[in-house]
């Protein structure tokens, strides 16, 4: 949905993308704004309040925003992977039945923060790594993060609840690996087996693609690697123009493939790393910032700063941009400011060089 915005309801977009990376609460709003026509953040908040979508630990052991239906179908499939997560360490030799029962009892009382779980579980199991115990709960039990966390314009600590409690006892109905792979390809294909495994964190999926092969379109990339796609999936002409797009700090478009060369050049990676090394003492660290795309490729980092004088969107390109590309980014950036800084008195979009980023005087070139 990055070549053109789609006129889809928010819940349908989330379903089509098989969820959105969401450990940063505001990321799904930016991801959806970049993909949907007339996106209204209040619509996503309403879905969260009505519990039609949830934020939960799923693919890759990370927090995703998914439809409630998908959560109930995907969580059982991901459970073995989650239980082996390195975050759930320091559990060897424990009475796991007692541990899970204690965690369930604490969460049935009320939604808990990780700090609360750390204190409660650490007291019951002294000598264990209490931080690890608090993390393990979200991998061993099907939890969701409850509102107001994740609501538009709201803030709040991350509190966890048992999904059975938050969702009124709706039953789990595990989907099949075949369906998961097919849905992944619908969102992110063409893709290699390693791409699919990178996205979901599961392994041995070559057995699934072998089973699905008669129903898939099989292609080859420039290196001769086998790519799988749905037969009727769109495959745009290589000369198709791709508009400037702003992505959140974490977006599945660059987290859902083992090979990111389709959207990130080797030169980009080297330059971003060099920028990181040079800006070690700066507040603007591009490698950990949100990214923007130009002509379908990651081309730089962005951030928004708010102050008494208004809101400024700073863009730090990696490499040179044409005047047309700058103009397109500035126009798109003003839309992003309208989303993320609607209450600011003024909006500016500024292009900064690396030297600007580390210079306390700040950016020196601006486009309004």
C-alpha positions as CSV (number, residue, x, y, z in Angstrom):
1,X,0.0,0.0,0.0
2,X,3.0,2.3,-0.3
3,X,2.7,2.9,-4.1
4,X,-0.7,4.5,-3.6
5,X,-2.9,5.1,-0.6
6,X,-5.9,2.7,-0.5
7,X,-9.5,3.5,0.4
8,X,-9.8,0.8,3.0
9,X,-11.3,0.8,6.5
10,X,-8.6,0.7,9.1
11,X,-9.5,-2.8,10.3
12,X,-9.2,-4.2,6.8
13,X,-5.8,-2.6,6.3
14,X,-4.5,-4.2,9.5
15,X,-5.9,-7.6,8.4
16,X,-4.3,-7.3,4.9
17,X,-0.9,-6.5,6.5
18,X,-1.3,-9.4,9.0
19,X,-0.7,-6.8,11.7
20,X,1.6,-3.9,12.3
21,X,4.7,-3.7,14.4
22,X,3.7,-1.8,17.5
23,X,6.2,-1.7,20.4
24,X,6.2,2.0,19.8
25,X,2.6,2.9,20.5
26,X,2.4,5.7,17.8
27,X,4.0,3.6,15.0
28,X,0.8,2.0,13.7
29,X,-0.8,5.4,13.2
30,X,2.1,6.6,11.0
31,X,2.2,3.3,9.1
32,X,-1.5,3.5,8.4
33,X,-1.5,7.2,7.5
34,X,1.2,6.4,4.8
35,X,-1.0,3.7,3.4
36,X,-4.6,4.8,3.6
37,X,-6.7,7.5,2.0
38,X,-8.3,9.9,4.5
39,X,-6.9,8.0,7.5
40,X,-8.4,9.2,10.8
41,X,-6.4,8.1,13.9
42,X,-9.6,8.2,16.0
43,X,-10.8,5.2,14.0
44,X,-7.9,3.1,15.2
45,X,-8.4,4.3,18.7
46,X,-12.1,3.3,18.5
47,X,-11.1,-0.2,17.4
48,X,-8.8,-0.6,20.3
49,X,-11.4,0.7,22.8
50,X,-14.0,-1.7,21.3
51,X,-11.4,-4.5,21.5
52,X,-11.7,-5.3,17.8
53,X,-7.9,-4.9,17.5
54,X,-5.3,-5.6,20.2
55,X,-1.6,-5.0,20.9
56,X,0.1,-8.3,21.8
57,X,3.3,-10.3,21.6
58,X,3.2,-12.3,18.4
59,X,5.5,-12.5,15.4
60,X,9.2,-12.5,16.1
61,X,8.4,-12.2,19.8
62,X,7.6,-8.5,19.3
63,X,4.5,-6.5,20.0
64,X,2.1,-6.3,17.1
65,X,-1.2,-4.5,16.5
66,X,-3.6,-7.1,15.0
67,X,-7.3,-7.7,14.7
68,X,-8.7,-9.6,17.6
69,X,-9.6,-12.5,15.2
70,X,-6.0,-12.7,14.0
71,X,-4.7,-12.6,17.6
72,X,-6.9,-15.6,18.5
73,X,-5.7,-17.5,15.4
74,X,-2.0,-16.6,15.4
75,X,-1.1,-16.8,19.1
76,X,-1.5,-20.6,19.3
77,X,0.7,-21.0,16.2
78,X,3.4,-18.7,17.6
79,X,3.3,-20.2,21.1
80,X,6.2,-22.7,20.7
81,X,8.4,-19.9,19.3
82,X,7.5,-17.6,22.1
83,X,8.2,-20.1,24.8
84,X,11.8,-20.5,23.5
85,X,12.3,-16.8,23.4
86,X,15.7,-15.6,24.8
87,X,13.8,-13.0,26.8
88,X,12.3,-15.8,28.8
89,X,15.6,-16.8,30.3
90,X,16.5,-17.9,33.9
91,X,13.6,-20.3,34.1
92,X,15.6,-23.6,34.2
93,X,14.6,-25.8,37.2
94,X,11.6,-23.7,38.2
95,X,8.2,-25.3,38.9
96,X,6.6,-23.8,35.8
97,X,3.0,-24.8,36.8
98,X,3.4,-22.8,40.0
99,X,5.0,-19.9,38.2
100,X,2.3,-19.7,35.6
101,X,-0.4,-20.0,38.3
102,X,1.1,-17.2,40.3
103,X,1.3,-14.9,37.2
104,X,-2.3,-15.8,36.2
105,X,-3.5,-15.0,39.7
106,X,-1.8,-11.6,39.8
107,X,-3.2,-10.7,36.4
108,X,-6.7,-11.8,37.2
109,X,-6.8,-9.2,40.0
110,X,-6.1,-6.4,37.5
111,X,-3.9,-5.5,34.5
112,X,-0.3,-5.2,35.6
113,X,2.7,-3.3,34.5
114,X,6.0,-5.2,34.0
115,X,7.3,-3.4,37.1
116,X,4.5,-4.8,39.2
117,X,5.0,-8.3,37.9
118,X,8.7,-8.0,38.5
119,X,8.1,-7.1,42.2
120,X,5.4,-9.8,42.7
121,X,7.3,-12.6,41.0
122,X,10.7,-11.6,42.3
123,X,9.3,-11.8,45.9
124,X,8.0,-15.3,45.3
125,X,11.2,-16.5,43.6
126,X,14.1,-14.7,45.3
127,X,17.4,-15.4,43.7
128,X,16.0,-15.5,40.2
129,X,16.3,-12.6,37.7
130,X,13.1,-10.8,38.5
131,X,13.3,-8.8,35.2
132,X,13.4,-12.1,33.2
133,X,10.5,-13.5,35.2
134,X,8.4,-10.4,34.3
135,X,9.2,-10.8,30.6
136,X,8.6,-14.5,30.6
137,X,4.9,-14.0,31.6
138,X,4.1,-12.4,28.2
139,X,5.7,-15.3,26.4
140,X,4.2,-18.1,28.4
141,X,0.7,-16.6,28.8
142,X,-1.5,-15.0,26.0
143,X,-1.5,-11.4,27.2
144,X,-2.6,-8.2,25.6
145,X,-1.6,-4.6,26.4
146,X,-4.7,-2.7,27.5
147,X,-5.8,0.8,26.8
148,X,-5.2,3.7,27.3
149,X,-1.8,2.5,26.0
150,X,-1.9,2.8,22.2
151,X,-4.8,5.3,22.0
152,X,-4.4,8.4,19.9
153,X,-3.3,11.4,21.9
154,X,-3.2,9.4,25.2
155,X,-0.4,8.1,27.2
156,X,-0.1,5.5,29.9
157,X,2.1,2.8,31.2
158,X,2.2,-0.6,29.4
159,X,-0.2,-2.7,31.4
160,X,-0.8,-6.4,30.6
161,X,-4.0,-8.4,30.9
162,X,-4.9,-12.0,30.2
163,X,-6.5,-12.1,26.8
164,X,-9.3,-14.3,28.1
165,X,-10.2,-11.5,30.6
166,X,-9.8,-8.6,28.2
167,X,-11.6,-10.3,25.3
168,X,-14.4,-11.8,27.3
169,X,-13.4,-15.4,27.0
170,X,-13.3,-15.6,23.2
171,X,-11.8,-18.9,22.2
172,X,-8.5,-19.5,20.4
173,X,-8.9,-21.0,17.0
174,X,-5.4,-21.8,15.6
175,X,-4.9,-21.1,11.9
176,X,-2.7,-23.3,9.7
177,X,0.8,-22.5,8.6
178,X,-0.4,-22.7,5.0
179,X,-2.8,-19.9,5.6
180,X,-0.2,-17.8,7.5
181,X,2.3,-18.1,4.6
182,X,-0.3,-17.3,2.0
183,X,-1.4,-14.2,3.9
184,X,2.2,-13.1,4.3
185,X,2.7,-13.4,0.6
186,X,-0.4,-11.4,0.0
187,X,1.1,-8.6,2.0
188,X,4.9,-8.8,1.3
189,X,5.5,-11.2,-1.7
190,X,7.4,-12.0,-3.8
191,X,9.5,-13.5,-1.0
192,X,12.0,-16.2,-0.2
193,X,11.5,-18.8,2.4
194,X,14.0,-17.0,4.6
195,X,12.0,-13.8,4.2
196,X,8.9,-15.5,5.5
197,X,10.8,-17.0,8.4
198,X,12.3,-13.6,9.2
199,X,8.8,-12.1,9.4
200,X,7.2,-14.6,11.7
201,X,10.1,-16.1,13.6
202,X,9.1,-19.6,12.7
203,X,11.4,-22.1,11.0
204,X,11.3,-25.1,8.6
205,X,8.8,-23.2,6.4
206,X,10.4,-24.7,3.2
207,X,8.1,-27.7,3.9
208,X,5.1,-25.3,3.7
209,X,6.2,-23.6,0.5
210,X,6.8,-27.1,-1.0
211,X,3.3,-28.1,-0.1
212,X,1.9,-24.8,-1.5
213,X,4.1,-24.7,-4.6
214,X,1.3,-25.9,-7.1
215,X,-0.8,-23.0,-5.9
216,X,1.9,-20.3,-6.0
217,X,3.7,-18.3,-8.6
218,X,7.4,-19.2,-8.5
219,X,9.9,-16.5,-9.6
220,X,13.7,-15.9,-9.4
221,X,15.5,-12.8,-8.3
222,X,18.6,-11.4,-9.8
223,X,20.8,-13.7,-7.7
224,X,18.8,-16.8,-8.8
225,X,17.0,-17.2,-5.5
226,X,13.6,-18.7,-5.6
227,X,10.7,-16.3,-4.8
228,X,7.2,-17.2,-4.0
229,X,4.1,-15.1,-4.6
230,X,0.3,-15.4,-5.0
231,X,-0.6,-16.0,-8.7
232,X,-2.9,-13.0,-8.9
233,X,-0.8,-10.6,-6.8
234,X,0.1,-7.3,-8.3
235,X,3.7,-7.1,-9.6
236,X,4.2,-3.5,-10.8
237,X,6.4,-2.7,-13.7
238,X,10.0,-1.8,-12.7
239,X,9.5,1.7,-14.1
240,X,6.5,2.4,-11.8
241,X,7.1,5.6,-9.9
242,X,7.0,5.3,-6.2
243,X,6.0,8.4,-4.2
244,X,7.8,9.7,-1.1
245,X,6.6,8.0,2.0
246,X,7.3,8.4,5.7
247,X,7.7,5.2,7.8
248,X,7.6,4.8,11.6
249,X,10.6,3.7,13.5
250,X,9.6,0.1,13.1
251,X,7.7,-0.9,10.0
252,X,7.2,-4.4,8.7
253,X,8.1,-3.3,5.2
254,X,11.7,-3.4,6.3
255,X,11.4,-6.0,9.1
256,X,9.6,-8.6,7.1
257,X,12.4,-9.7,4.8
258,X,15.8,-11.4,5.4
259,X,17.1,-9.5,2.3
260,X,16.3,-5.8,2.5
261,X,18.0,-4.9,-0.7
262,X,14.7,-4.4,-2.4
263,X,14.2,-1.2,-0.4
264,X,17.7,-0.4,1.0
265,X,20.9,-0.2,-1.0
266,X,24.2,-1.3,0.4
267,X,25.4,2.3,0.1
268,X,22.5,3.5,2.3
269,X,23.5,1.1,5.0
270,X,27.1,2.2,5.0
271,X,26.2,5.9,5.0
272,X,23.7,5.4,7.8
273,X,26.3,3.6,9.9
274,X,28.8,6.4,9.2
275,X,26.2,9.0,10.2
276,X,25.6,7.1,13.4
277,X,29.3,7.0,14.2
278,X,29.7,10.7,13.5
279,X,26.6,11.7,15.5
280,X,27.5,9.8,18.6
281,X,27.1,12.8,20.8
282,X,24.1,14.3,19.0
283,X,20.5,14.0,19.9
284,X,19.7,13.3,16.2
285,X,20.9,9.7,15.7
286,X,19.8,8.7,12.3
287,X,20.2,5.0,12.6
288,X,17.7,4.8,15.4
289,X,15.3,7.3,13.8
290,X,12.2,6.8,11.7
291,X,13.0,6.6,7.9
292,X,11.6,8.1,4.8
293,X,11.5,6.5,1.3
294,X,12.2,8.1,-2.1
295,X,11.3,6.2,-5.2
296,X,10.8,3.1,-3.2
297,X,14.1,3.1,-1.3
298,X,15.0,4.1,2.2
299,X,16.7,7.5,1.7
300,X,17.1,9.1,5.0
301,X,15.9,9.7,8.6
302,X,13.2,12.0,10.0
303,X,12.1,13.4,13.3
304,X,9.6,16.0,14.6
305,X,10.6,18.5,17.3
306,X,7.9,20.6,19.0
307,X,8.5,23.9,20.8
308,X,6.9,27.3,21.6
309,X,7.5,28.4,18.0
310,X,5.8,25.4,16.4
311,X,6.7,22.0,15.1
312,X,9.6,21.2,12.8
313,X,10.0,18.1,10.7
314,X,13.8,17.6,10.2
315,X,14.8,15.4,7.3
316,X,18.3,14.0,7.0
317,X,18.9,12.5,3.6
318,X,21.6,9.9,3.0
319,X,22.9,11.0,-0.4
320,X,21.7,13.8,-2.6
321,X,18.1,14.6,-3.4
322,X,16.8,16.3,-6.5
323,X,14.7,19.5,-6.2
324,X,11.7,17.5,-7.3
325,X,12.4,14.9,-4.6
326,X,12.8,17.6,-1.9
327,X,9.6,19.2,-3.0
328,X,7.7,15.9,-2.9
329,X,9.1,15.1,0.6
330,X,8.2,18.6,1.8
331,X,4.7,18.3,0.7
332,X,4.3,14.8,2.2
333,X,6.0,16.1,5.3
334,X,3.5,18.8,5.8
335,X,0.8,16.2,5.8
336,X,2.8,14.2,8.4
337,X,3.0,17.3,10.6
338,X,-0.8,17.8,10.3
339,X,-1.1,14.3,11.7
340,X,1.5,14.3,14.5
341,X,1.6,18.0,15.4
342,X,-1.9,19.3,14.6
343,X,-1.9,21.5,17.7
344,X,1.3,23.3,16.8
345,X,1.0,26.9,15.8
346,X,3.3,26.6,12.8
347,X,4.7,23.7,10.7
348,X,8.1,23.7,9.0
349,X,10.0,21.0,7.0
350,X,13.7,21.3,7.1
351,X,16.4,19.4,5.3
352,X,19.6,18.9,7.4
353,X,23.0,17.6,6.6
354,X,24.9,15.5,9.0
355,X,27.0,18.5,10.1
356,X,23.7,20.3,10.8
357,X,22.6,17.4,13.0
358,X,25.6,17.6,15.2
359,X,25.8,21.4,15.2
360,X,24.1,23.0,18.2
361,X,23.0,25.8,16.0
362,X,20.7,23.3,14.3
363,X,19.5,23.0,10.7
364,X,20.3,25.9,8.3
365,X,18.2,25.1,5.3
366,X,14.4,25.1,5.4
367,X,11.4,24.5,3.2
368,X,8.0,25.7,4.4
